[in-house]
Amino acid sequence: GSDVLLCGPSSDGECPSGEDPFFWRPPLSADDEELATALADAGNVVLAVEAAVEPIAGEEETGEMAVASFPLAEFETAAAALGAVNLPFDFDGTARRYLTSVTHQDAHWPTMAMRLVALSTDVDPQALARDGLQAAASDHPALPAEDFLIHYRAPVGCGFTRMTYHRVLSGDFEPALVRGKIVLVGASARSLQDLHR
């Protein structure tokens, strides 16, 4: 699973005159094309999608707008599936719950965890979500029907094996560590502020 939003090409460029800058995008770089080929060759990679409802405010009215970040079409086509990476927070800012799916414009997107487990066990993600929610059923008023409480495995850095990206690129790791397992590729630098209570 790629816990990185691959929403744009890695190449830069200026919009040519006569083109609408809203619709124009730089061409794929050689690295982008290589990534798309690798995704297709692997056949088992789940890419991240993120959907949200953002408040909007005008001078006279306020409202909400549904927004989503999807991978580039070339990456989405090459990937095995998409998984939502939304993480809900409770009123005190703590992450205690996880979703089974995210809805955007009437489409339901299984979350990254649901997609990865479903793909690795050859189970339908909707059936997996239904069974998981039945097993985690709660009558607590703060736990919506599509959520379940996270059973944290261990303190940060202790629950799962972590490997730095440069070790993977250099081949400085034992392939048995990842063979036949679910692997997440993502960033963990504190400066990205992706650490939560």
C-alpha positions in Angstrom: 0.0 0.0 0.0 1.2 3.5 -0.9 0.3 5.9 1.9 1.4 8.8 -0.3 -1.0 10.8 -2.4 0.3 10.6 -6.0 -1.9 13.4 -7.3 0.4 15.1 -9.8 3.4 14.4 -12.0 6.9 14.8 -10.7 7.9 17.0 -13.7 7.6 20.7 -13.8 6.7 23.0 -16.6 4.9 26.2 -17.6 1.5 26.1 -19.1 1.8 26.9 -22.8 0.1 30.0 -24.1 -3.3 29.2 -25.5 -3.8 26.4 -22.9 -6.2 26.7 -20.0 -4.0 26.5 -16.9 -6.9 25.0 -14.9 -6.9 21.9 -17.1 -3.3 21.8 -18.2 -0.8 19.6 -16.4 2.9 18.9 -17.0 3.7 15.7 -18.9 4.7 12.6 -17.1 8.4 12.4 -16.3 10.5 9.3 -17.1 10.2 8.5 -13.3 6.4 8.7 -13.4 6.3 6.4 -16.4 8.6 4.0 -14.7 6.4 4.1 -11.6 3.2 3.4 -13.6 5.0 0.4 -15.2 6.1 -0.9 -11.8 2.6 -0.6 -10.4 1.1 -2.5 -13.3 3.8 -5.2 -13.2 3.4 -5.7 -9.4 -0.4 -6.0 -9.8 -1.0 -5.8 -6.0 -0.4 -2.2 -5.1 -3.2 -0.1 -3.4 -2.9 3.7 -3.9 -4.1 6.3 -1.5 -7.2 8.5 -2.1 -8.4 11.1 0.4 -11.9 12.6 0.5 -13.0 15.4 2.8 -15.7 17.9 3.4 -14.2 21.4 3.8 -16.0 24.5 5.1 -16.3 27.4 2.8 -17.3 30.9 3.8 -18.4 33.9 1.8 -19.4 37.4 2.7 -23.1 36.4 3.0 -23.2 32.6 3.3 -21.3 29.6 4.5 -21.4 26.0 3.5 -19.4 22.9 2.8 -17.6 21.5 -0.2 -16.8 17.9 -0.9 -13.2 17.6 -2.1 -11.0 14.6 -2.9 -7.4 13.8 -3.9 -7.1 11.0 -6.4 -3.9 9.5 -8.0 -3.0 10.5 -11.5 -5.1 8.6 -14.0 -2.0 6.7 -15.2 -1.2 5.6 -11.7 -4.8 4.7 -10.8 -5.1 2.6 -14.0 -1.9 0.7 -13.1 -2.8 0.1 -9.5 -4.7 -2.9 -8.2 -7.1 -0.7 -6.2 -7.6 2.6 -4.3 -7.9 2.9 -0.5 -9.0 5.9 1.5 -6.5 7.2 4.0 -8.9 9.4 6.0 -8.4 9.3 9.8 -11.2 10.6 12.0 -10.4 12.4 15.2 -12.6 12.6 18.3 -13.6 16.0 19.8 -10.4 16.1 21.9 -8.2 15.6 18.8 -7.4 11.9 19.6 -7.5 9.2 17.0 -9.4 6.3 18.6 -11.6 5.2 15.7 -11.1 3.9 12.1 -13.4 3.9 9.2 -14.3 1.0 6.9 -15.1 3.3 4.0 -15.3 6.9 2.9 -18.1 8.3 0.7 -17.4 10.9 -1.9 -20.1 12.0 -4.4 -22.2 8.9 -3.7 -19.2 6.6 -4.3 -17.9 4.4 -1.5 -14.2 4.0 -1.2 -13.0 1.2 1.2 -10.2 2.5 3.5 -6.6 1.5 2.9 -6.7 -1.1 5.7 -9.8 -2.7 4.3 -8.5 -2.7 0.8 -5.1 -4.2 1.8 -6.6 -7.0 3.9 -9.3 -7.8 1.3 -6.7 -7.9 -1.5 -4.2 -10.0 0.5 -6.9 -12.5 1.6 -8.9 -12.5 -1.6 -12.1 -11.3 0.2 -14.6 -8.7 -1.0 -13.9 -5.5 0.9 -17.6 -4.8 1.6 -17.9 -8.3 3.2 -14.8 -7.7 5.2 -16.1 -4.4 6.4 -19.5 -5.8 7.3 -17.9 -8.7 9.3 -15.5 -6.4 11.0 -18.2 -4.0 12.1 -20.3 -6.8 13.4 -17.4 -8.1 15.5 -16.6 -4.6 16.8 -20.3 -3.6 17.4 -20.7 -1.0 20.0 -23.7 0.8 21.4 -21.6 3.8 22.5 -23.2 7.0 21.2 -19.9 8.5 20.1 -19.1 5.6 17.9 -20.8 5.9 14.5 -22.0 2.7 12.8 -19.3 2.8 10.1 -16.5 3.2 12.7 -14.7 0.9 15.0 -12.3 1.4 17.9 -8.7 0.9 17.0 -7.0 -1.8 19.0 -3.5 -0.3 19.2 -0.9 -3.0 18.9 2.0 -1.2 20.7 3.5 2.2 21.3 4.7 4.1 18.2 7.7 2.5 16.6 7.2 -0.9 18.5 4.2 -2.6 16.9 5.4 -3.1 13.3 8.8 -3.5 11.6 10.0 -0.3 10.0 12.5 0.0 7.3 14.1 3.2 5.9 13.6 3.8 2.2 17.3 4.0 1.5 17.7 0.4 2.7 15.1 -0.8 0.3 16.6 1.2 -2.6 20.1 -0.2 -1.8 18.8 -3.8 -1.2 20.2 -3.7 2.3 17.4 -5.8 3.9 16.3 -9.4 4.1 13.5 -10.0 1.6 11.9 -12.6 4.0 11.0 -9.6 6.2 8.4 -8.5 3.6 7.7 -11.5 1.5 4.0 -12.5 1.7 3.2 -9.6 4.0 1.3 -6.3 3.8 3.8 -3.5 3.3 3.0 0.2 3.7 5.1 2.8 1.9 4.9 6.2 3.5 6.6 9.0 5.2 7.2 9.1 9.0 9.3 12.3 9.5 8.1 14.3 12.5 8.3 17.5 10.4 5.3 16.2 8.3 3.2 16.3 11.4 1.5 13.0 10.6 1.8 11.8 14.2 -1.3 12.0 16.3 -2.5 11.4 19.8 
